[in-house]
Amino acid sequence: MGTRGVNWDRRLWAWLLIGGPIAIFSLWALVDNTRLYLVTMLNGLTLASLYFIVASGFTLVFGLMRNVNLAHGSLYLLGGYVGFFVAELTGWWILALAAGFFAAAVAGLLLQVLILRHMQGQDLRQTMVTIGLSIVVADLLLWAFTAQVHQMEAPEWLQGPIRNIPLIKAYSAYRLSLLAAGLAIGVFLWWLLARTTVGAMIRAGVDDRQMLAASGVNVNLVFAATFMLGAGLAGVGGVIGAVELSMVPGEDTRLLLASLIVVIVGGMGSVVGAAMGAVILGLAETYGLAYAPTYSVVFTFVILILVLAFRPRGILGKPA
């Protein structure tokens, strides 16, 4: 049997191992309680949108630029806290969203220019330094904002449920809006990376930094701007999460872990892969909590193991 036949057999077994149990469970759950199944699906997709917004920034920084920034969760927490207090002071949710983006983007710029720029290609060193930074930032945020749980209100035009939805009956307007937000950010990032000159420069700089610099492009400026965008998206996720999940110490670690899983499952440097990874993670978490809360965490890591067993580079990952 040739290599192509072996690969086909591996894919077939992968579909049977992953898709078979999912299909059987979906059929049983849909028949047993249709409304619970559909509401859980919407909860999973909206949670996936939040994960994607945060992880898309991580995809730019870690998956594309190969900068190991394990302080990404701290940028999420920083953006959420800044957005919360801006909303409290002004009453403008959109202004809070912009403030969260700006605060995280500036912090990300300082991190890239002052620290990570001098460690390009030194993955272990970047890992250790950013882990230390994340601990320091978490302690500073705890000192500044205390351990109190902060919950931001949704904007007035997104408060309350949308009613008269078939089968589901009613669902949160704010949570549904997350689907549109995640889709818009995903399309923007795909367009930026695949259809613009800036995106071409980013990809060229990752592949051959010296050649891009020799062509007259300021590589440091391109990478700094990319890092700012990735950090800013973490801040946007923090403001959204301040409504959806609340802000409390420890959320930075949770969102960092979620971003790592999303990028690894989806494939390094792929925005579409990150979206797929976020959907898989979001659905696994919500269905696990709804139908088997004791083992909900296990499902996430089972999926991670199965994906890496059959697709070591992730679903849409490509050879380096």
C-alpha beads as a LAMMPS data file, in Angstrom:
LAMMPS data file: protein, C-alpha beads

320 atoms
319 bonds

1 atom types
1 bond types

-500.0 500.0 xlo xhi
-500.0 500.0 ylo yhi
-500.0 500.0 zlo zhi

Masses

1 110.0

Atoms # bond

1 1 1 0.000 0.000 0.000
2 1 1 1.398 3.406 -0.990
3 1 1 1.813 6.513 1.134
4 1 1 -1.428 7.981 -0.239
5 1 1 -3.358 4.888 0.845
6 1 1 -1.886 5.044 4.347
7 1 1 -2.814 8.730 4.653
8 1 1 -6.353 7.950 3.498
9 1 1 -6.661 5.209 6.122
10 1 1 -5.463 7.603 8.842
11 1 1 -8.020 10.201 7.791
12 1 1 -10.798 7.607 7.719
13 1 1 -9.943 6.440 11.238
14 1 1 -9.771 10.048 12.392
15 1 1 -13.271 10.749 11.055
16 1 1 -14.607 7.561 12.668
17 1 1 -12.980 8.218 16.056
18 1 1 -14.013 11.873 16.240
19 1 1 -17.122 12.103 14.085
20 1 1 -18.801 8.834 15.039
21 1 1 -19.334 9.502 18.769
22 1 1 -20.269 13.134 18.028
23 1 1 -22.946 12.051 15.511
24 1 1 -24.411 9.467 17.907
25 1 1 -24.462 11.929 20.809
26 1 1 -26.012 14.692 18.657
27 1 1 -28.818 12.419 17.488
28 1 1 -29.597 11.282 21.041
29 1 1 -29.437 14.804 22.520
30 1 1 -31.548 16.314 19.737
31 1 1 -34.300 13.742 20.244
32 1 1 -34.111 13.823 24.059
33 1 1 -34.375 17.612 24.509
34 1 1 -34.282 19.679 21.327
35 1 1 -34.340 23.089 23.011
36 1 1 -31.492 22.248 25.402
37 1 1 -29.417 20.920 22.510
38 1 1 -29.945 24.037 20.371
39 1 1 -29.422 26.510 23.226
40 1 1 -26.218 24.712 24.176
41 1 1 -25.076 24.907 20.564
42 1 1 -25.655 28.677 20.517
43 1 1 -23.838 29.018 23.844
44 1 1 -20.925 27.096 22.374
45 1 1 -20.775 29.201 19.218
46 1 1 -20.932 32.494 21.113
47 1 1 -18.223 31.318 23.523
48 1 1 -16.223 30.262 20.475
49 1 1 -16.525 33.814 19.106
50 1 1 -14.972 35.209 22.285
51 1 1 -12.212 32.598 22.164
52 1 1 -11.560 33.408 18.515
53 1 1 -11.334 37.170 19.110
54 1 1 -8.690 36.628 21.805
55 1 1 -6.936 33.771 19.994
56 1 1 -6.832 35.634 16.666
57 1 1 -4.411 38.093 18.263
58 1 1 -2.431 35.151 19.624
59 1 1 -2.427 33.653 16.112
60 1 1 -0.802 36.793 14.711
61 1 1 1.842 36.944 17.440
62 1 1 2.577 33.282 18.126
63 1 1 1.365 31.403 15.078
64 1 1 2.488 33.865 12.408
65 1 1 5.311 35.989 13.847
66 1 1 6.691 33.092 15.976
67 1 1 6.881 35.305 19.076
68 1 1 6.118 33.205 22.156
69 1 1 4.069 35.660 24.213
70 1 1 2.648 33.850 27.238
71 1 1 1.631 37.218 28.673
72 1 1 -1.221 37.352 26.132
73 1 1 -3.743 36.524 28.862
74 1 1 -2.495 39.489 30.898
75 1 1 -3.256 41.770 27.940
76 1 1 -6.786 40.342 27.914
77 1 1 -7.183 41.126 31.613
78 1 1 -5.680 44.619 31.233
79 1 1 -8.038 45.499 28.376
80 1 1 -11.022 44.203 30.338
81 1 1 -10.238 46.220 33.467
82 1 1 -9.536 49.418 31.514
83 1 1 -12.722 48.980 29.507
84 1 1 -14.763 48.316 32.654
85 1 1 -13.690 51.530 34.376
86 1 1 -14.028 53.630 31.214
87 1 1 -17.597 52.332 30.867
88 1 1 -18.261 53.124 34.537
89 1 1 -16.990 56.690 34.143
90 1 1 -18.485 57.549 30.742
91 1 1 -21.397 55.174 30.239
92 1 1 -20.206 54.562 26.667
93 1 1 -19.614 50.883 25.874
94 1 1 -18.075 51.628 22.461
95 1 1 -15.604 54.007 24.128
96 1 1 -14.780 51.250 26.630
97 1 1 -14.124 48.877 23.720
98 1 1 -11.751 51.406 22.115
99 1 1 -10.000 52.063 25.455
100 1 1 -9.496 48.329 26.034
101 1 1 -8.019 47.922 22.559
102 1 1 -5.731 50.947 22.967
103 1 1 -4.482 49.976 26.462
104 1 1 -3.623 46.425 25.424
105 1 1 -2.107 47.584 22.114
106 1 1 0.218 50.063 23.839
107 1 1 1.235 47.449 26.422
108 1 1 1.879 44.986 23.587
109 1 1 3.968 47.544 21.706
110 1 1 6.146 48.154 24.768
111 1 1 6.528 44.397 25.261
112 1 1 7.585 43.865 21.650
113 1 1 9.937 46.855 21.351
114 1 1 11.619 46.662 24.752
115 1 1 11.819 42.892 25.233
116 1 1 10.760 40.445 22.506
117 1 1 12.483 42.302 19.661
118 1 1 15.825 41.464 21.281
119 1 1 14.968 37.760 21.583
120 1 1 13.893 36.961 18.020
121 1 1 14.181 33.233 17.416
122 1 1 14.929 32.438 21.076
123 1 1 11.743 30.551 21.901
124 1 1 12.744 29.244 25.326
125 1 1 13.969 32.653 26.458
126 1 1 10.766 34.334 25.227
127 1 1 8.699 31.706 27.041
128 1 1 10.420 32.173 30.387
129 1 1 10.445 35.981 30.194
130 1 1 6.772 36.295 29.215
131 1 1 5.708 33.809 31.913
132 1 1 7.510 35.992 34.451
133 1 1 5.889 39.111 33.007
134 1 1 2.434 37.535 33.166
135 1 1 2.910 36.780 36.880
136 1 1 4.109 40.317 37.587
137 1 1 1.267 41.911 35.586
138 1 1 -1.316 39.669 37.264
139 1 1 -0.061 40.737 40.694
140 1 1 -0.061 44.416 39.698
141 1 1 -3.635 44.142 38.405
142 1 1 -4.650 42.358 41.602
143 1 1 -3.077 45.189 43.631
144 1 1 -4.718 47.888 41.501
145 1 1 -8.204 46.405 41.077
146 1 1 -8.363 43.946 44.033
147 1 1 -9.803 40.433 43.784
148 1 1 -13.363 41.747 43.502
149 1 1 -15.386 40.383 40.585
150 1 1 -16.107 43.128 38.033
151 1 1 -19.105 42.658 35.743
152 1 1 -19.788 45.145 32.955
153 1 1 -23.305 45.758 31.667
154 1 1 -24.039 45.168 28.026
155 1 1 -24.859 48.284 25.975
156 1 1 -28.523 49.282 26.160
157 1 1 -29.226 48.318 22.554
158 1 1 -28.034 44.757 23.267
159 1 1 -29.654 44.226 26.663
160 1 1 -32.398 41.670 27.121
161 1 1 -33.341 38.629 25.060
162 1 1 -34.474 38.277 21.464
163 1 1 -37.830 36.535 21.613
164 1 1 -39.965 34.362 19.321
165 1 1 -37.006 32.348 17.994
166 1 1 -38.299 28.982 16.682
167 1 1 -37.701 26.107 19.148
168 1 1 -35.340 28.207 21.286
169 1 1 -38.019 30.837 22.104
170 1 1 -35.635 33.484 23.545
171 1 1 -31.898 34.121 23.565
172 1 1 -29.569 36.882 24.755
173 1 1 -29.149 39.673 22.204
174 1 1 -25.633 40.409 23.440
175 1 1 -24.476 36.814 23.088
176 1 1 -25.874 36.620 19.558
177 1 1 -23.995 39.798 18.671
178 1 1 -20.742 38.003 19.508
179 1 1 -21.249 35.781 16.463
180 1 1 -21.318 38.830 14.197
181 1 1 -18.304 40.367 15.971
182 1 1 -16.236 37.192 15.631
183 1 1 -17.174 36.825 11.967
184 1 1 -16.321 40.472 11.210
185 1 1 -12.911 40.233 12.897
186 1 1 -12.170 36.953 11.138
187 1 1 -13.005 38.362 7.705
188 1 1 -10.936 41.489 8.415
189 1 1 -7.873 39.486 9.454
190 1 1 -8.172 37.161 6.453
191 1 1 -8.427 40.168 4.136
192 1 1 -5.506 41.910 5.850
193 1 1 -3.167 38.920 5.624
194 1 1 -4.220 37.497 2.269
195 1 1 -5.279 40.490 0.173
196 1 1 -3.203 43.498 1.246
197 1 1 0.377 44.657 0.823
198 1 1 0.774 44.849 4.597
199 1 1 -0.231 41.202 4.905
200 1 1 2.262 40.232 2.210
201 1 1 5.009 42.098 4.074
202 1 1 4.113 40.349 7.341
203 1 1 4.286 36.919 5.719
204 1 1 7.475 37.788 3.862
205 1 1 9.097 39.078 7.046
206 1 1 8.343 35.819 8.835
207 1 1 9.754 33.731 5.980
208 1 1 12.875 35.816 5.299
209 1 1 13.414 38.848 7.509
210 1 1 16.764 39.829 5.943
211 1 1 15.450 39.741 2.382
212 1 1 12.452 41.918 3.289
213 1 1 14.744 44.429 5.019
214 1 1 17.029 44.464 1.960
215 1 1 14.039 45.437 -0.207
216 1 1 13.680 48.667 1.800
217 1 1 10.862 47.677 4.184
218 1 1 11.146 48.688 7.842
219 1 1 10.714 45.177 9.278
220 1 1 10.748 46.343 12.902
221 1 1 7.879 48.745 12.183
222 1 1 5.830 46.039 10.429
223 1 1 6.343 43.583 13.282
224 1 1 5.590 46.219 15.938
225 1 1 2.323 47.153 14.193
226 1 1 1.354 43.484 13.889
227 1 1 2.104 42.886 17.557
228 1 1 0.019 45.924 18.496
229 1 1 -2.921 44.579 16.510
230 1 1 -2.637 41.155 18.137
231 1 1 -2.393 42.674 21.619
232 1 1 -5.284 45.048 20.893
233 1 1 -7.508 42.127 19.906
234 1 1 -6.766 40.563 23.304
235 1 1 -7.898 43.849 24.891
236 1 1 -11.113 43.828 22.830
237 1 1 -11.733 40.279 24.018
238 1 1 -11.227 41.491 27.588
239 1 1 -13.932 44.147 27.254
240 1 1 -16.316 41.635 25.684
241 1 1 -15.437 39.110 28.381
242 1 1 -16.129 41.693 31.100
243 1 1 -19.776 41.428 30.062
244 1 1 -19.865 37.761 29.162
245 1 1 -17.613 36.161 31.780
246 1 1 -16.780 38.974 34.276
247 1 1 -13.284 40.164 35.177
248 1 1 -11.509 38.431 38.039
249 1 1 -7.910 37.318 38.671
250 1 1 -7.348 33.954 37.002
251 1 1 -9.267 34.743 33.816
252 1 1 -5.954 35.631 32.160
253 1 1 -4.683 32.073 32.636
254 1 1 -7.938 30.584 31.398
255 1 1 -7.975 32.680 28.211
256 1 1 -4.273 32.066 27.577
257 1 1 -4.838 28.305 27.796
258 1 1 -7.873 28.586 25.509
259 1 1 -5.829 30.602 22.985
260 1 1 -3.041 28.009 23.021
261 1 1 -5.504 25.185 22.387
262 1 1 -7.240 27.119 19.603
263 1 1 -3.976 27.897 17.801
264 1 1 -2.579 24.378 18.208
265 1 1 -5.779 22.636 17.084
266 1 1 -6.456 25.067 14.219
267 1 1 -2.885 25.228 12.936
268 1 1 -0.085 27.719 13.474
269 1 1 -0.577 31.013 11.645
270 1 1 -3.977 30.188 10.117
271 1 1 -6.853 32.568 10.872
272 1 1 -9.400 30.130 9.415
273 1 1 -7.808 27.337 11.448
274 1 1 -8.078 29.477 14.586
275 1 1 -11.799 29.935 13.879
276 1 1 -12.231 26.169 13.516
277 1 1 -10.255 25.523 16.691
278 1 1 -12.350 28.071 18.596
279 1 1 -15.605 26.442 17.445
280 1 1 -14.352 22.990 18.465
281 1 1 -13.235 24.232 21.884
282 1 1 -16.364 26.307 22.517
283 1 1 -18.744 23.469 21.616
284 1 1 -16.746 20.889 23.587
285 1 1 -16.835 23.055 26.718
286 1 1 -20.526 23.961 26.588
287 1 1 -21.827 20.501 25.656
288 1 1 -19.575 19.007 28.311
289 1 1 -20.949 21.376 30.972
290 1 1 -24.536 20.753 29.865
291 1 1 -24.469 16.959 29.595
292 1 1 -21.467 15.735 31.630
293 1 1 -20.246 18.546 33.924
294 1 1 -17.969 16.257 35.938
295 1 1 -15.928 15.370 32.842
296 1 1 -16.301 18.568 30.798
297 1 1 -12.612 19.491 31.069
298 1 1 -11.603 16.019 29.872
299 1 1 -13.415 16.432 26.540
300 1 1 -11.284 19.425 25.599
301 1 1 -8.031 17.565 26.066
302 1 1 -9.330 14.393 24.387
303 1 1 -10.063 16.482 21.290
304 1 1 -6.615 18.089 21.515
305 1 1 -4.947 14.658 21.728
306 1 1 -6.945 13.223 18.812
307 1 1 -6.276 16.218 16.562
308 1 1 -2.542 16.150 17.272
309 1 1 -2.425 12.370 16.815
310 1 1 -3.781 12.593 13.283
311 1 1 -2.848 16.193 12.370
312 1 1 0.370 17.064 14.278
313 1 1 0.466 20.559 12.725
314 1 1 -3.204 21.235 13.464
315 1 1 -6.233 21.110 11.196
316 1 1 -5.000 23.738 8.715
317 1 1 -1.361 23.864 9.770
318 1 1 1.320 23.809 7.090
319 1 1 4.939 22.617 7.187
320 1 1 7.311 25.270 8.565

Bonds

1 1 1 2
2 1 2 3
3 1 3 4
4 1 4 5
5 1 5 6
6 1 6 7
7 1 7 8
8 1 8 9
9 1 9 10
10 1 10 11
11 1 11 12
12 1 12 13
13 1 13 14
14 1 14 15
15 1 15 16
16 1 16 17
17 1 17 18
18 1 18 19
19 1 19 20
20 1 20 21
21 1 21 22
22 1 22 23
23 1 23 24
24 1 24 25
25 1 25 26
26 1 26 27
27 1 27 28
28 1 28 29
29 1 29 30
30 1 30 31
31 1 31 32
32 1 32 33
33 1 33 34
34 1 34 35
35 1 35 36
36 1 36 37
37 1 37 38
38 1 38 39
39 1 39 40
40 1 40 41
41 1 41 42
42 1 42 43
43 1 43 44
44 1 44 45
45 1 45 46
46 1 46 47
47 1 47 48
48 1 48 49
49 1 49 50
50 1 50 51
51 1 51 52
52 1 52 53
53 1 53 54
54 1 54 55
55 1 55 56
56 1 56 57
57 1 57 58
58 1 58 59
59 1 59 60
60 1 60 61
61 1 61 62
62 1 62 63
63 1 63 64
64 1 64 65
65 1 65 66
66 1 66 67
67 1 67 68
68 1 68 69
69 1 69 70
70 1 70 71
71 1 71 72
72 1 72 73
73 1 73 74
74 1 74 75
75 1 75 76
76 1 76 77
77 1 77 78
78 1 78 79
79 1 79 80
80 1 80 81
81 1 81 82
82 1 82 83
83 1 83 84
84 1 84 85
85 1 85 86
86 1 86 87
87 1 87 88
88 1 88 89
89 1 89 90
90 1 90 91
91 1 91 92
92 1 92 93
93 1 93 94
94 1 94 95
95 1 95 96
96 1 96 97
97 1 97 98
98 1 98 99
99 1 99 100
100 1 100 101
101 1 101 102
102 1 102 103
103 1 103 104
104 1 104 105
105 1 105 106
106 1 106 107
107 1 107 108
108 1 108 109
109 1 109 110
110 1 110 111
111 1 111 112
112 1 112 113
113 1 113 114
114 1 114 115
115 1 115 116
116 1 116 117
117 1 117 118
118 1 118 119
119 1 119 120
120 1 120 121
121 1 121 122
122 1 122 123
123 1 123 124
124 1 124 125
125 1 125 126
126 1 126 127
127 1 127 128
128 1 128 129
129 1 129 130
130 1 130 131
131 1 131 132
132 1 132 133
133 1 133 134
134 1 134 135
135 1 135 136
136 1 136 137
137 1 137 138
138 1 138 139
139 1 139 140
140 1 140 141
141 1 141 142
142 1 142 143
143 1 143 144
144 1 144 145
145 1 145 146
146 1 146 147
147 1 147 148
148 1 148 149
149 1 149 150
150 1 150 151
151 1 151 152
152 1 152 153
153 1 153 154
154 1 154 155
155 1 155 156
156 1 156 157
157 1 157 158
158 1 158 159
159 1 159 160
160 1 160 161
161 1 161 162
162 1 162 163
163 1 163 164
164 1 164 165
165 1 165 166
166 1 166 167
167 1 167 168
168 1 168 169
169 1 169 170
170 1 170 171
171 1 171 172
172 1 172 173
173 1 173 174
174 1 174 175
175 1 175 176
176 1 176 177
177 1 177 178
178 1 178 179
179 1 179 180
180 1 180 181
181 1 181 182
182 1 182 183
183 1 183 184
184 1 184 185
185 1 185 186
186 1 186 187
187 1 187 188
188 1 188 189
189 1 189 190
190 1 190 191
191 1 191 192
192 1 192 193
193 1 193 194
194 1 194 195
195 1 195 196
196 1 196 197
197 1 197 198
198 1 198 199
199 1 199 200
200 1 200 201
201 1 201 202
202 1 202 203
203 1 203 204
204 1 204 205
205 1 205 206
206 1 206 207
207 1 207 208
208 1 208 209
209 1 209 210
210 1 210 211
211 1 211 212
212 1 212 213
213 1 213 214
214 1 214 215
215 1 215 216
216 1 216 217
217 1 217 218
218 1 218 219
219 1 219 220
220 1 220 221
221 1 221 222
222 1 222 223
223 1 223 224
224 1 224 225
225 1 225 226
226 1 226 227
227 1 227 228
228 1 228 229
229 1 229 230
230 1 230 231
231 1 231 232
232 1 232 233
233 1 233 234
234 1 234 235
235 1 235 236
236 1 236 237
237 1 237 238
238 1 238 239
239 1 239 240
240 1 240 241
241 1 241 242
242 1 242 243
243 1 243 244
244 1 244 245
245 1 245 246
246 1 246 247
247 1 247 248
248 1 248 249
249 1 249 250
250 1 250 251
251 1 251 252
252 1 252 253
253 1 253 254
254 1 254 255
255 1 255 256
256 1 256 257
257 1 257 258
258 1 258 259
259 1 259 260
260 1 260 261
261 1 261 262
262 1 262 263
263 1 263 264
264 1 264 265
265 1 265 266
266 1 266 267
267 1 267 268
268 1 268 269
269 1 269 270
270 1 270 271
271 1 271 272
272 1 272 273
273 1 273 274
274 1 274 275
275 1 275 276
276 1 276 277
277 1 277 278
278 1 278 279
279 1 279 280
280 1 280 281
281 1 281 282
282 1 282 283
283 1 283 284
284 1 284 285
285 1 285 286
286 1 286 287
287 1 287 288
288 1 288 289
289 1 289 290
290 1 290 291
291 1 291 292
292 1 292 293
293 1 293 294
294 1 294 295
295 1 295 296
296 1 296 297
297 1 297 298
298 1 298 299
299 1 299 300
300 1 300 301
301 1 301 302
302 1 302 303
303 1 303 304
304 1 304 305
305 1 305 306
306 1 306 307
307 1 307 308
308 1 308 309
309 1 309 310
310 1 310 311
311 1 311 312
312 1 312 313
313 1 313 314
314 1 314 315
315 1 315 316
316 1 316 317
317 1 317 318
318 1 318 319
319 1 319 320
